[in-house]
Amino acid sequence: MPNISPVLEVKGLKTYFQTEDGVLRAVDDVSFCVGRGETLGVVGESGCGKSVTAKSILQLLPRPKAKIVSGEILYYGSGDTPIDIAKLDPHGNDMRNLRGNEISMIFQEPMTSLNPVYTIGDQIIESVCLHLGMNKKAARQRAIEMLERVGIPDPAQRVDQYPHEFSGGMRQRAMIAMALSCNPQFIIADEPTTALDVTVEAQIMNLMADLQQEFGMSIMLITHDLGVIADMADRVVVMYSGTVVETGTTEEIFHNPRHPYTQGLLASIPKVGEDQRLVAIPGTVPNLKNLPPNWCYFAPRCTNAKDRCAARQPPLVELSSGRMVRCWSCAMEVESA
């Protein structure tokens, strides 16, 4: 782990789904940490386990089908003694006190995340009354202040409107206002700019950066957009088939990617001023229900795969402080050093 003061530390997290066809290992031995005041970017193809990891942190899994099988989710909060979220009752008071109060989440589709039969204000007021103990009048004023802070015009009027009366960008701003209403220390932003045009996307990301600087909160940013990661993230976690395959600072990941999957992701980005075909990663994502027990999961798609890649899962090796890669080429490099 990097030498930082963590607000959240995930160690060996395994979250499995029980299906009719067998066990689906959606998150399989994932470890990372988020420092105080930093933005950690989490990237990877759809189905790689990003959102399930986020929902595991908040204990929002669809039970009983989904279950945290093993691992630790250590939340440090304001003290030095961490709380292991993985051991908390998802429906207990301890988890309710954390969720929305100290750890909040911005969901990827606000139209389905906001309740259509309640006003925007009522949905913010409910959280403020529950966690901050305010009366309804004070909570309403707090809701208006938060809507104004995230750039929604006429907040005193908009607070009484319903989600369908907001545009896509305004709904996303309302979601951010709701997430920040109780001054959380840690925000999980799961694809916060999904379905937004590029202009509104830039406004939302700039808003999040400004609010992070104002409140000093930590952000776990889940996205497919590597351009957003380059602009926002301090460090990056790359996930593939439920595992972490590479971690490092944003500069390290973009300028010196070591895992073939990370290299493939970066090679698929169009470059300004270059007239050339984009490079696609060959093959398809493996079925999480039928993962090879001993293989490197990326081996069937890797152009540099060797015999050992199909014999045993590579370990996550540390190349330098906080620089981790799950690849046999890097593991052999460390062994020979």
Phi, psi and omega in degrees: 000146179292159183276077180227164175273108187280147167259334177215137179225122178255129183232117174055039184289129174232119177237117185246152175247132175268115181241172179295335182265003180126191183274130177254116183271080185293321176231121189228095177067057180262132178224136174191170175222157178238123181279162178293126177079004182256165174248122177256121177269136177240120185233162180153163180295163176302136179089006183275352176109008183297306183291325178295323175299314180298316181289333174294321180298322181264004181055046179250028183285148177285088181275152009269001183294323181258143183208139171282110185282318180199172179108172181235144172234094188266117178253123186270335178056225181264358182244178180271341181270116185282157172256127178274099183299328182298339182263356182279150174290122182304333183253006182277167182295324181299318180289321178296324180292330177280315187289119180089336182264302179257332176234122180238163182227135172258112186280160190282342178227097186297334182292328178266345180270330177277142180282120186290343184262001176241148178291161177302317181297316181300324182288328175283318182300320181302315180293318182294317178297319183293313189266327183258353176070021179282155171283171189295325181293313179294323180293324178296317178297322177296319178298318179297317180298319181291321177296321177294320183295328180270010170088022177273123181291153179048054185300328180295332177272317184293335182298337181261010180263164183263160183306324182291346179271358179257148172286171180301315179295322179290324176297321179294322176296321178295322177298320178294319177300318179296317182295327184266356189298334181253017179055057181291157176273338187222129180242131171256117180251102184265102182049059187291350181243022179301134175069011177261147177287167190296328180292313179293323178303314180297320179297318181294316181292321176295322177298314180297321179295318179295317181291326177297318179294324181290317185264345180069027183274163174262148182231133168254108188257112179260124182198158172268346189274104181291337175294319176296319178299316181300324182279325192256324194275145171272320177226163185227139170245125178256124181247147177211125177051045175081004180235161173272124180254342178197141173222153178171179175291160180301320179297317179296315183295318185279328184260341180213061179294137184252328181277138181303330179290316177298319178299320179294321178298315182289327179290341181275358181275129176292142182249134182297131176086357180249124180259088180208159179290143177286146180270124179260145175284124183292161176078191181229163178294134181292154176288123183293345178278341184231045179290139177296130187295333186238355184278160161289124185300334182270351186307316181298341182252357187269129179283348181251015184295140177243176182303320183294337181293334179262008182252329185203144177294127181290149177281162174273104186260151180263117178275325176202181183301113179081358181257103186241141179219137176255085182204138182295326179298317179288323179297318178293326178296318179293319180297323183277349182286000000 
